[in-house]
Every structure is written in C-alpha cells, then in structure tokens.
Amino acid sequence: MGGLFGVVSKTSCVFDLFFGTDYHSHLGTRRGGLAVYGENGFQRSIHNIENSPFRTKFEHDVEEMEGNLGIGCISDSEPQPLIVRSHLGNFAITTVGRINNINNLTKLCFDKGLTHFLEMSGGDVNPTELVASLIAQKDSIPEGIKYAQSVIDGSMTLLILTSEGMYAARDRLGRTPIVIGKKDGAFCASFESFAFLNLGYTTYRELGPSEIVYLTPDSCTTVCPATEEMRICTFLWVYYGYPSSYYEGVNVEEMRYNCGAKLAARDAGNIEADIVAGVPDSGTAHAVGYANASGIPFARPFIKYTPTWPRSFMPTHQSQRDLIAKMKLIPIDALIRGKKLLLIDDSIVRGTQLRETAAFLFQSGAKEVHIRPACPPLLFGCKYLNFSRSKSDYDLIARRVIKKLEGKDDISDERLRVYADPTTPEYEAMVDGICHELHFTSLRYHRLDDLLDSVGIPACKLCTYCWSGKE
C-alpha cells in the first residue's frame, strides 16, 4: 500500500507538505519522499523509513527545501517521487497502486523506442518510472494519464507536479481515493481525508473514478470527468484506513462500529464471554461496536507498547514480524486470568500472529479465547493494492486449510467460491479447520453480506475480490 499528498500554494508549501505526507505514515513503512518546485527548480528527498519515523528522517530536509508547489508519498515499495525530463516538460510524479502487467508494458515501451529504465534492487523496474514513460508517449499529461490507466492491469492513482501546478488522477475504477482540500491561497490533494484538516484546509470534494483535475493555488479544474463504474477497496474501511478518514462519505471508525454490531447480532444467544477486546489498533473499534451491541463489557486485557516497537508487518522476514507482534503486547493479568475472552481482529491473513496472541492469552490464564475477525476469510491474494506481502495464495491460512480438505494444490476459482459461501458445508469445514489449527476456543468470521451492509454504499461499487474472487 502507500499514501500520497500534494500542495499548490501562493506561499511556501513545505510545512503543509511535510505534515500532510507524515499523516499518511500508517499506510506504509519502507520509504518516504518529498519533491517541491520553487525558484531553484525541483528539489527532492527520499529516505528509508523502516527503522525511523518519516518525520525524524525528513525534518532536516524540510529546513532546506523551498517552493510553493510540492508532492510527497509514503511507500511500501519503490523510491519516489521521481523527477522526469520529457517532451511534455519537466515534472515530478508519485503513484499508489499495483501493475500486474509490468513486464508487458516495459516491452511495449522498448518497442516504441525507449532505450532503458533504471533498475531497482532485485532487478525490477520502478513502477512509477514506467508510469511516467507511458504518460510521456502522448501529447499532453492528461492524455498520457488516461493512456496509462487504460493499459495498466491493476490500479493506479497518482499526482504529477509541474512548474505551474499539479495534476491529481484517481484510479480508473477508484480503488483508492483522492480528496481535494482548500484554504485561502492553496489547494491540496490527499489520499486520506483527515490529513489536511489540522493544516487549515476544508474538504473541497472527492474525485470520482478515472477523474483527473488540475490544481493551481487559485483553482481546481476537471480535465477528465469521473466515470460511473467504481470498485473501491473495502479493506480500506476494515483495516488500512485511519479512524478519522472518510471514503465515499463513509467514516472508517463508524463503519468499524457497524461491523462489530453485526458480528454481535450473529452471535446473539450463542456465546458467553466476560470481556470483548480488540487486537490493537485496528481491531479496537470493531470490538467497541460488538460490546455496545451485545452488552458484554469492553476491556483491554493487553496493551500495545508502541514507543519503541515498529509496526508488526514491517520487517521483511515473517519470523521477525511475529516476534515483534508478540513483544508489543503487554498482558494485564487481572483482565485475563480465569476470564472468557472474545477477541476481534480486523482479519486473519496468515494466522501466525493471531495464533501467537491466543496462545499468549491462554498462557496468561485465560479460560477461553473466542475469535471474531471483522471480515470474511481471505481466499484470494489481492491483485490491485498489495495490501499483503504474501508471495503465494498458500500463505493465506484459509487456502492452506482448503488445500488439506481438498487433498490437492490445483483448486479452481469456482470451487474456491463454494468455500466462500457461508451457507455451505465446505465453508463450515474450512472455518472449523482454521479454528483447530490456530487453537481458538471458537471462530466465527464476519459474513460478506454483513460487511457490505456495514459500509452502506452500493455493493456494486465495492471491491471484494480477496474474499469472493469476483472482480
């Protein structure tokens, strides 16, 4: 995943750009970058943020940067923003998305006369550089953006900074958001709707799917109108989104309360628990919703120690992620020992961390540990946003259990969708298998129909591929 932020201002944009980008730090943990344009042309700074927060890495750069126009990003993948010289002029570009057909598009660029790409470590082409190359094949930046989005298999939301203004373009199917903010003498474009509020901006509007706007300090002009078809990622509300964010007018925190309430409704009369707790941080709001609806007290039987521990999915190796996840949770004996705990997490991906958490609670004296994930079983690896670093669908605990049940590796999508249906015996066997493998007292997933109701916008506008396999 990743986040982006841009500012066009009549005065210095550097302060707003620095803090607006920093407010996207929950969306990525590997690299951060800033690019500004001023009297001395483009300036850029990129840092590795795996072991230090964005703010500490960039605070000295910000003192030296000068400019009224700027873009920034938090990235879990390639270094960016990039500064490009082309027949369209010089521009800086930053992107959020995923390109599944990157090899084919690279060949396409070579066939059209492009001589080379800079190679990243591991031998990969920088996807943002590839997007810039696709854009430069057309006669204008808006034409180039539309062309790039038309040939990319996956998703692509981006900002392009020129010497006079900024283009903001939302993914063709709106899988990720862009919100425009406004204050006197400035406009900004942001992935997260809350990122500009403390900087004095108010929400101007949200871009629609495929929409491209051109921003100057005085105006926001649509250069390519929005289309109707949308597939915004539902997982933004479940996990990735910050609690104060809104997507398509729906607040993340409120949606998570709705999830918890619907989980409680499905459990009504079938579960006894002394405490409802959320796996911090993203499971907490779901747990509050469950507690409010069920009447079972909400409590925090363990606390996440955050001052010195990085996010648990940050390290490259799974074993390191598991260790950090375990080290971060500090038990409260009085709220665990002898208690029946109902624990809500945003999802179960590989299952390793939640199995460790359940074992940790049992070792701390819990009598029972019931698990309620806030989304359905993940059966298909994401093809659009890289929300998981899994290299194979068999990294997913649900797929591993299905493989055991089916007794073979090659399982058709049609057969997998039988396991995705919560009314089938296959689904029940899969859930029982996961529960047994992870050593929970009981396990019940959020149903997809309840999840869609929790969001509250038309289901046809939501991407549910990772759960349903339907594009």
Disulfide bonds with the S-S distance in Angstrom:
none
